[in-house]
Amino acid sequence: MARLPPLNWLRAFEASARALSFTSAAEELSMTQSAVSQQIKSLESALGRTLFLRRARGLELTDEGRGYLPTVQAAFAMLEEGTTVLQARNDPDVLELQVNLSFALFWLTPRLGQFMEENPSVHLNLATSVWAEERSHNVASLQIVFGLGKKEGISGKRLTRDTIFPVCSPKLAKQIRTLDDLLAQRLFDLPGTAQSWSAWLKACPEGGGRALPAVHRTSTWALSLDWAQRGLGVALAHETIANDLLASGQLVCPFDFAIPLKEAYYLIAPEGTRTRHASRVFKDWLLREMAA
């Protein structure tokens, strides 16, 4: 079996190859630039190969360096994976999770017990937000945000494709037989959403140019649906947050018309974060539950 170079030499090579800079690699590894350069020279000497071309404008990988880099990165990934799994057997695996408030209340919380039962070693640190802009960079391992999925720096997996429709308490629904009955109630809306009561009424076949009455606005779906449950009026809702409430009879749909919801919930792993065991098992569980 060939004698392997020291791990610190390989780490210096991997960091330098990514940045094409000994200085940047030194900052990442909390070393001096000269120490990184010396470790690279030692590695090249041990391998008998030149891994970098030293140019005036910076570093350039040789063919040998480009070929070696994926192997080194894969080896470090396997080491990290094995270490993470081993540590998770003894120490609590903490998942830093930031979730849209309404998603956390109406979808995640009713199902969270199942996840905790299946993954007793995973401990949650959960923070909530309302809009995607509120996410904390480089803090949460995973984020579930609500929006159009087009914000700069945000890319992730779309979780939902919902429609938007009116909901109210069963008692209030008894007063609603027609669209005019509906529009006579207090209407609750959210500022900043792509779909609102005006969009819903404009698309409704029975709208007939009716004017929209004054609308009460809240900052979250959670508050809007709470008002609706209390019989204060009619809120707009979508399947992800309303299905459980509809199934339990706490809310009903008083008027059978819905329009597509342009926004969606997205699962995001911020760039630069390393995938941990807790993040992987939560993501796998979440996608299974969303597909059920």
C-alpha positions in Angstrom: 0.0 0.0 0.0 1.4 3.4 -1.0 2.3 5.7 1.8 -0.2 8.6 1.9 0.9 12.2 2.3 -0.1 13.9 5.6 -3.6 15.2 5.8 -2.5 18.7 6.4 -0.6 18.8 3.1 -3.7 17.5 1.3 -5.9 20.0 3.0 -3.5 22.8 2.0 -3.6 21.5 -1.6 -7.4 21.3 -1.7 -7.9 24.8 -0.3 -5.3 26.3 -2.6 -6.7 24.5 -5.7 -10.2 25.8 -5.0 -9.1 29.4 -4.5 -6.0 29.3 -6.8 -4.3 31.3 -4.1 -2.0 30.3 -1.3 -3.0 33.5 0.5 -6.7 32.7 0.4 -6.0 29.1 1.5 -3.9 30.4 4.4 -6.8 32.6 5.6 -9.2 29.7 5.4 -6.9 27.3 7.2 -5.7 29.9 9.8 -2.1 29.5 8.6 0.5 31.7 7.2 0.9 32.0 3.4 4.5 30.7 3.7 3.3 27.7 5.7 0.8 26.8 3.0 3.4 27.2 0.3 5.8 25.0 2.1 3.2 22.3 2.6 2.4 22.3 -1.1 6.1 22.0 -2.0 6.4 19.1 0.4 3.4 17.4 -1.2 4.7 17.9 -4.7 8.1 16.5 -3.6 6.5 13.5 -2.0 4.4 12.8 -5.1 7.1 13.6 -7.6 4.7 15.8 -9.5 4.2 19.5 -10.0 0.6 20.4 -9.0 0.6 24.2 -9.5 2.2 26.6 -12.0 3.2 29.7 -10.1 2.3 32.7 -12.3 2.7 36.4 -11.6 -1.0 36.8 -11.7 -1.7 33.8 -9.4 -1.8 30.0 -9.3 -2.8 27.6 -12.1 -3.3 23.9 -11.7 -1.2 21.6 -13.8 -2.9 18.6 -15.6 -1.7 16.5 -12.7 -3.2 18.9 -10.2 -6.5 19.0 -11.9 -6.7 15.3 -12.1 -5.7 14.9 -8.4 -8.1 17.4 -7.0 -11.4 15.4 -7.4 -9.8 12.4 -5.7 -8.7 14.5 -2.7 -12.0 16.3 -2.4 -13.9 12.9 -2.5 -11.6 11.5 0.1 -12.2 14.5 2.5 -16.0 14.2 1.8 -15.9 10.5 2.8 -13.9 11.3 5.9 -16.4 14.0 6.9 -19.4 11.8 6.2 -18.0 8.9 8.3 -17.0 11.2 11.2 -20.3 12.9 11.2 -22.2 9.6 11.3 -19.9 8.2 14.1 -20.3 11.3 16.2 -24.1 11.3 15.8 -24.2 7.9 17.5 -23.0 9.4 20.8 -23.6 13.2 20.6 -26.8 15.0 19.8 -26.9 16.1 16.2 -28.1 19.6 16.1 -30.1 20.9 13.1 -30.1 24.7 12.7 -33.4 25.2 10.9 -35.1 28.4 9.8 -38.7 28.1 8.7 -41.4 30.3 7.5 -43.7 31.0 10.4 -47.0 29.8 8.9 -45.3 26.7 7.5 -43.9 25.9 10.9 -47.2 26.3 12.7 -49.7 24.7 10.2 -47.6 22.1 8.4 -44.4 21.2 10.3 -45.6 21.2 13.9 -48.5 18.7 13.4 -45.9 16.3 11.8 -42.9 17.0 13.9 -43.5 14.3 16.4 -43.1 11.6 13.8 -39.7 13.1 12.8 -38.6 13.2 16.4 -39.6 9.6 17.0 -37.7 8.4 13.9 -34.6 10.5 14.7 -34.1 10.7 18.4 -30.5 11.8 18.1 -31.4 14.9 16.2 -31.9 18.1 18.2 -33.7 21.0 16.6 -32.7 24.7 16.9 -35.6 26.2 15.0 -36.1 29.9 14.2 -39.1 31.3 12.3 -39.4 34.1 9.7 -42.2 35.5 7.5 -40.4 36.4 4.3 -37.4 35.0 2.5 -35.4 38.2 3.0 -35.3 37.6 6.8 -33.1 34.5 6.5 -29.9 34.5 8.5 -26.9 33.9 6.2 -24.5 31.1 7.3 -26.5 30.3 10.4 -29.2 27.9 9.5 -28.3 24.5 8.0 -31.6 24.4 6.2 -34.2 27.0 5.5 -37.8 26.8 4.4 -38.9 30.1 2.8 -42.0 31.4 1.1 -41.7 33.5 -2.0 -41.3 33.5 -5.8 -37.9 31.7 -5.7 -36.2 34.4 -7.7 -34.4 36.4 -5.1 -30.7 36.9 -5.6 -28.6 34.4 -3.8 -31.5 32.0 -3.2 -31.8 28.7 -4.9 -33.5 25.6 -3.7 -36.0 22.9 -4.2 -39.6 23.9 -4.7 -41.8 22.1 -2.2 -45.3 23.2 -3.1 -47.7 24.1 -5.9 -50.8 25.5 -4.2 -53.9 27.4 -5.1 -55.4 30.2 -3.1 -59.1 30.3 -1.9 -61.3 31.8 0.8 -61.7 30.1 4.3 -63.7 31.0 7.4 -65.2 29.5 10.5 -68.1 27.0 10.0 -70.4 29.3 11.9 -69.7 32.3 9.6 -70.0 30.1 6.5 -73.7 29.6 7.2 -74.1 33.3 6.3 -72.5 32.9 2.9 -74.4 31.6 0.0 -73.4 33.9 -2.8 -70.4 36.0 -3.8 -72.2 39.1 -2.6 -72.6 37.4 0.8 -68.9 36.7 0.8 -67.9 40.3 -0.1 -70.1 41.6 2.7 -67.9 39.9 5.3 -64.6 41.3 6.7 -61.8 40.2 4.3 -58.3 39.5 5.5 -55.3 39.8 3.2 -51.5 39.8 3.3 -49.5 42.8 1.9 -46.7 41.8 -0.4 -48.2 38.6 -1.8 -48.6 38.1 -5.5 -52.2 36.9 -5.1 -54.6 39.0 -3.1 -58.4 39.5 -2.8 -58.3 41.8 -5.8 -56.6 39.1 -7.9 -59.0 36.5 -6.7 -62.1 38.6 -7.4 -60.9 39.6 -10.8 -60.4 36.0 -11.8 -63.7 34.8 -10.3 -66.2 34.0 -13.1 -69.0 35.5 -11.0 -67.0 38.7 -10.2 -68.8 40.7 -12.9 -66.8 43.9 -12.3 -67.7 44.0 -8.6 -65.7 46.4 -6.6 -63.6 45.0 -3.8 -64.6 46.3 -0.3 -62.0 47.5 2.2 -59.7 44.7 3.2 -58.0 44.1 6.6 -54.3 43.3 6.3 -52.0 41.2 8.5 -48.3 40.4 8.2 -48.6 36.6 8.4 -50.9 33.8 7.2 -50.9 32.6 10.8 -52.6 35.7 12.1 -55.0 35.9 9.2 -56.1 32.2 9.7 -56.4 32.8 13.4 -58.8 35.6 12.8 -60.8 33.4 10.4 -61.0 30.6 12.9 -62.4 33.0 15.5 -65.2 34.0 13.1 -63.9 37.5 12.6 -64.1 37.3 8.8 -62.9 35.5 5.7 -59.2 34.9 4.9 -57.4 33.8 1.8 -55.5 30.5 2.4 -53.6 27.8 0.4 -53.5 24.0 0.8 -50.2 23.7 2.6 -51.3 25.8 5.6 -55.0 25.1 5.5 -55.5 21.5 4.6 -55.2 20.2 8.2 -57.6 22.9 9.5 -60.1 22.1 6.7 -59.8 18.4 7.5 -60.5 18.9 11.2 -63.4 21.2 10.5 -61.9 24.2 12.2 -62.1 26.0 8.9 -64.3 25.6 5.8 -64.3 26.9 2.3 -67.4 29.1 1.9 -67.1 29.7 -1.8 -65.7 27.1 -4.3 -63.3 29.1 -6.4 -59.5 29.1 -6.3 -56.6 30.6 -8.3 -53.0 29.3 -8.7 -50.7 30.6 -6.0 -47.6 32.1 -7.7 -45.5 31.9 -4.5 -44.3 28.6 -3.1 -42.3 27.1 -0.2 -38.7 26.4 -1.0 -36.2 24.2 0.8 -32.8 26.0 0.8 -29.3 24.9 1.9 -27.3 28.1 2.0 -24.1 28.2 0.0 -21.0 27.4 2.0 -22.7 25.3 4.6 -21.5 21.7 5.0 -24.1 19.0 4.9 -24.6 17.4 8.3 -26.3 14.1 9.2 -29.2 16.0 10.8 -29.7 18.1 7.6 -29.7 15.0 5.4 -32.2 13.0 7.4 -34.5 16.0 7.8 -34.4 16.8 4.1 -35.2 13.2 3.2 -38.0 13.1 5.7 -39.5 16.4 4.6 -39.5 15.4 0.9 -41.2 12.1 1.7 -43.9 13.8 3.8 -44.5 16.5 1.1 -44.9 13.8 -1.5 -47.3 11.8 0.6 
